[in-house]
Every structure is written in C-alpha cells, then in structure tokens.
C-alpha cells in the first residue's frame, strides 16, 4: 500500500535485506491482514530502530532480514560482522521491555558473530563450521523447493488458530541448529532432516552449489515453527518463507498473521 496507515491498531516494523527476496511479492504477504500496518525497513537502517526508543511507535518487530554476514569477504566467506555495542545494548533492552517478535525463514542466520542472537531466536543457521555453545558444529544445510507436509503439534496454541492439522508446503528447508529443549514446538516437517536431504552451505559459498560432497552432518530437528521467551519478549519463529510460492500460500499467510497478533497480545507478554 503506497499510503501510510496511521490508524491501524497494530503496527509492525518489518526488517528486510541481507538475503535475496522478491520485495513486492513479500510485501503482498501483509495485504489483507485487517488492522495490521506493516512498514518495511532495510538493513542496516533497520538495526538502528531495534531498541526501545526506535520501536516505540510499533507493536511488533518482524525479522525477515539476515544481517551480520559479509558475502564479499576475501576469505572465509561469508565474513561475520559484529553488530556493535549500540545494537547489542539496544536489542537486549528491547527484549527486556517485552516487545513481541516474529522471525521468518533466513532471519535464523542473522548476526552469527553475536551468540546471544541465536539464543534469542532459538537456534541458528551456520554458513561456516564453527563453535556454537561450546561445541564445534558443521556448517548447516539448505535445500530449495522441498515438497513436504507440515504437521501442527500444538493445536491449542493461538498461533495455530484456523490452521489445518496437516498442510502441504513447497519451500526451502534448513538443516540448522535448533535449541529444541528451549522452545515450545508448533510445527514439524515430514522432510527427512538428514545429510542426504540437504546441500552444504559452505560448499555453496565456495562455488559448489547444490553439493554435499565431503560434508557430514548428523540428523537434525524437523521442527519448523516454535515459540519461546526471549528475555521478556514473546517470540515466534517460522522456518518457511523463501519465495512467492510460500507467500501466496493461504495457510502460511494465516500463520504469519496469527503470529503477529499473538506476540502483540497481553496474553503473550504475560
């Protein structure tokens, strides 16, 4: 919508950039969400607003960004960029304030140089092997256009309101690091989250797209949606969200809308 909706009862700041996406198709995801105004702000400018003062006009922060990765680095691509003390302090204060957060898809890979960010989201996608929570971890896996069945595992949760018990998805899947014992599961995928079902992220960075040759990764979590507390903030992470196929999926649209409404609610913050 080209005009500004000053009267919407629920205002969301939507942080974008850092990973390729169809901007117009993604913006259309929010069309039809009655009473919700979504304002897209690109990184790195979006990071300047992720603090209590910057987010004061907004009820919800939606993360569809992937900051902190330098894909033009000469070695060890992508380079890991530290978010800086101002961002770390401001974002931590935002979580302590209890602002609701919805994180989508590639936001899972954001700010790898700051481990507390992965703690807040409930896991991380690793472009390169490295330490995570005191353990050496392999690079994560990706696979585009995966056809799978999503299964609701928390049917009574408000984010699952109106969502069928199972539904078909075609989307990019991640074999990443999920802190499953620290989250409340919402959705699981029928896809096999094993090494053979994915490609190596590091191989892709080295110019070997769609390869898992020489890459090993143990079986991972098939959890693709969860909620958790991040400080005092209610947070929902939804792993789907790669492209227009998913944006146009009415079930996915309902999931994102439900998540925005729930994290903004007094019940979620209580």
C-alpha positions in Angstrom: 0.0 0.0 0.0 1.6 3.3 -1.1 -0.2 5.4 1.6 0.6 5.4 5.3 -2.0 3.8 7.6 -1.8 5.9 10.7 -4.9 4.4 12.2 -4.1 0.7 12.2 -4.5 -0.7 15.7 -1.5 -2.9 15.3 1.8 -1.6 13.7 4.6 -3.9 12.7 8.2 -2.9 11.7 9.4 -5.5 9.2 13.2 -5.7 8.9 14.4 -6.9 5.5 17.6 -7.3 3.4 20.7 -9.5 3.7 19.3 -12.3 1.6 17.7 -12.2 -1.9 13.9 -12.0 -1.9 11.1 -10.7 -4.1 10.3 -7.4 -2.4 6.9 -6.8 -4.0 5.7 -10.4 -3.5 6.8 -10.4 0.1 5.1 -7.0 0.8 1.9 -8.5 -0.6 2.0 -11.1 2.2 0.7 -8.5 4.5 -2.2 -7.4 2.3 -5.5 -8.3 3.8 -4.3 -8.5 7.3 -7.1 -6.3 8.7 -6.0 -3.8 11.2 -2.2 -4.5 10.7 0.1 -2.0 9.2 3.5 -3.3 8.1 6.4 -1.0 7.5 9.4 -2.5 5.7 12.8 -1.1 6.7 16.1 -2.3 5.1 19.1 -3.3 7.0 21.4 -1.8 8.1 19.0 1.1 8.8 16.6 -1.3 10.5 19.2 -2.2 13.1 19.1 1.5 14.3 15.5 1.1 15.2 15.8 -2.2 17.2 15.8 -0.6 20.6 13.0 0.7 22.9 13.0 4.2 21.5 13.2 3.2 17.9 10.4 0.6 18.3 8.2 2.8 20.4 5.7 3.5 17.5 5.5 -0.2 16.7 3.8 -3.1 18.4 5.7 -5.9 16.8 9.1 -6.5 15.2 9.1 -8.9 12.2 12.5 -10.2 11.2 12.9 -11.1 7.5 16.5 -9.9 7.4 19.9 -11.6 7.5 22.4 -9.1 9.0 25.9 -9.7 10.1 27.2 -11.6 7.0 29.7 -10.2 4.6 29.4 -12.2 1.3 32.1 -10.0 -0.3 34.8 -11.0 2.2 38.0 -12.1 0.6 38.5 -15.2 2.8 36.2 -17.3 5.0 33.2 -16.2 3.1 30.9 -15.1 4.4 32.7 -12.9 6.9 31.0 -12.4 10.2 30.3 -8.8 11.2 29.9 -7.8 14.8 26.7 -5.9 15.4 28.4 -3.4 17.7 27.8 -2.4 21.3 25.0 0.0 20.5 22.9 -2.6 18.7 23.6 -5.3 21.4 22.6 -3.0 24.1 19.5 -1.7 22.3 18.3 -5.1 21.2 18.8 -6.6 24.7 16.8 -3.7 26.2 14.1 -4.3 23.6 13.8 -7.9 24.7 13.7 -6.9 28.4 10.9 -4.5 27.6 8.9 -7.4 26.2 8.3 -6.3 22.6 6.8 -9.1 20.5 8.9 -10.6 17.8 8.2 -12.7 14.7 11.2 -14.2 12.9 10.8 -15.7 9.5 13.0 -18.0 7.4 16.5 -16.7 6.8 16.4 -14.5 9.9 17.6 -17.7 11.5 21.1 -16.9 10.1 21.4 -13.4 11.4 24.3 -11.9 13.5 26.4 -15.1 13.7 29.2 -13.1 15.5 26.8 -12.5 18.4 25.8 -15.8 20.1 23.1 -14.1 22.2 21.1 -13.5 19.0 20.9 -17.3 18.3 19.8 -17.7 22.0 17.0 -15.2 21.5 15.7 -16.9 18.3 16.1 -20.5 19.5 18.8 -21.6 17.1 20.9 -20.7 14.1 21.8 -21.4 10.5 25.6 -21.7 10.2 27.2 -20.7 6.8 30.5 -22.0 8.1 31.6 -24.6 10.6 32.5 -23.2 13.9 31.8 -23.1 17.7 28.3 -22.8 19.0 27.5 -23.0 22.7 30.9 -24.5 23.4 30.7 -27.2 20.7 32.3 -27.4 17.2 29.4 -27.5 14.7 29.4 -28.2 11.0 28.0 -25.8 8.5 24.3 -26.0 8.1 22.3 -27.4 5.1 19.8 -26.0 2.7 17.5 -27.4 0.0 15.2 -25.4 -2.2 11.8 -26.3 -3.4 11.2 -29.1 -0.9 7.7 -30.6 -1.1 6.7 -31.7 2.4 3.7 -32.0 4.8 3.7 -29.6 7.7 2.1 -31.0 10.9 0.7 -28.9 13.7 1.9 -30.2 17.1 0.3 -27.6 19.3 -3.2 -27.3 18.0 -4.4 -25.3 21.0 -1.8 -22.6 20.7 -3.2 -19.2 19.4 -0.7 -19.1 16.5 -2.3 -22.4 15.2 -5.8 -21.0 15.2 -7.6 -21.9 11.9 -4.5 -23.9 10.7 -5.3 -27.4 9.5 -3.7 -30.3 11.3 -1.6 -31.0 8.3 -1.0 -29.0 5.1 1.2 -29.1 2.0 4.2 -26.8 1.6 6.8 -26.2 -1.1 9.6 -24.2 0.4 13.3 -24.1 1.2 14.3 -26.2 4.2 17.2 -25.8 6.6 19.2 -28.3 8.4 20.4 -26.0 11.1 20.9 -25.7 14.9 17.6 -25.8 16.8 17.7 -25.5 20.6 14.6 -27.7 20.8 14.7 -28.2 24.6 14.3 -24.4 25.0 11.3 -23.8 22.7 7.6 -24.7 22.5 7.1 -26.6 19.3 4.4 -25.5 16.9 5.1 -27.2 13.6 7.1 -30.1 12.3 8.0 -31.1 8.7 7.7 -34.6 7.1 11.0 -33.9 5.2 14.0 -36.1 6.3 16.4 -33.7 8.2 19.4 -35.8 7.4 22.6 -35.1 5.5 21.3 -36.7 2.3 18.3 -34.4 2.2 20.4 -31.2 2.1 23.3 -29.3 0.5 26.3 -27.8 2.3 26.1 -24.0 2.9 29.9 -23.8 2.9 30.1 -25.7 -0.4 27.7 -23.1 -1.9 30.0 -20.3 -0.6 32.9 -22.0 -2.3 31.0 -22.0 -5.6 29.8 -25.6 -5.4 26.1 -25.0 -5.4 23.8 -28.0 -4.6 26.6 -30.2 -3.3 27.1 -32.2 -0.1 30.2 -33.9 -1.3 32.7 -34.2 1.6 30.1 -32.7 4.0 28.9 -34.5 7.1 26.0 -33.6 9.4 24.1 -35.6 11.9 20.3 -35.9 11.8 18.7 -32.6 12.8 15.5 -31.4 14.2 12.4 -31.4 11.9 10.9 -28.5 13.9 9.9 -25.7 11.6 7.9 -23.5 13.9 8.1 -22.6 17.6 7.6 -20.0 20.2 9.8 -19.1 23.1 10.6 -16.4 25.6 13.5 -14.1 24.6 14.1 -12.0 27.7 10.6 -10.8 28.4 9.6 -10.9 24.7 7.3 -13.5 23.2 8.9 -14.7 20.0 7.6 -16.9 17.2 9.9 -18.4 14.6 8.5 -19.8 11.3 11.1 -21.6 9.2 9.1 -21.4 5.9 9.2 -18.2 3.8 11.6 -18.5 0.9 9.6 -17.2 -2.1 6.3 -16.3 -3.6 5.1 -19.9 -3.6 5.1 -19.7 0.1 4.0 -16.0 0.4 0.9 -16.9 -1.6 0.0 -20.0 0.4 -3.1 -19.0 2.4 -2.1 -21.2 5.3 1.2 -19.5 5.6 -0.4 -16.1 5.4 -2.7 -17.1 8.3 0.3 -18.4 10.3 2.2 -15.1 9.9 -0.9 -13.1 10.8 -1.6 -15.2 13.8 1.9 -14.9 15.0 1.9 -11.1 14.6 -1.4 -10.8 16.5 -0.3 -13.2 19.2 3.1 -11.7 20.1 1.4 -8.3 20.3 -1.2 -9.6 22.7 -1.2 -9.1 26.5 -1.6 -12.8 26.9 1.7 -13.5 25.1 3.6 -10.9 27.1 2.1 -12.0 30.4 
